[in-house]
Amino acid sequence: MSTMSDSPLTSRRGFLRTAAVLVPASALAGCEGGKQPSSETAAAGSAASAPNARPEAHQAVAYKPRFFDAREWAFVEAATDRLIPADAEGPGALQAGVPEFIDRQMDTPYAHGALWYMQGPFQQ
């Protein structure tokens, strides 16, 4: 007999583990317009995702935000670190690149509102 506490989705960490399987699969499906990755790209991707890969190799160059200013960037980093801290079970938001992901998503036409319909008629 299983209870609700046995479900992997009851904790934030369990939900993130489950989502971590789905997100890369969906991202790869839409990656590069459906083109197959080259052998160099595949080798680099497999080396980067290896469990024993050194984290300092990924963070050799500091990311410079394109959407947020310095104060907003500091807040995004602090907020994501507070929401998803690193612990014994895995990396936190900063190590996983969550602030960079948010900045890149906010620097799209959709996030800037370029796709919003802003023509009348407007009702008073």
Summary of the structure (lengths in Angstrom):
residues: 124
radius of gyration: 18.9
end to end distance: 58.2
largest distance: 60.8
contacts: 221
relative contact order: 0.08
helix: 56%
strand: 2%
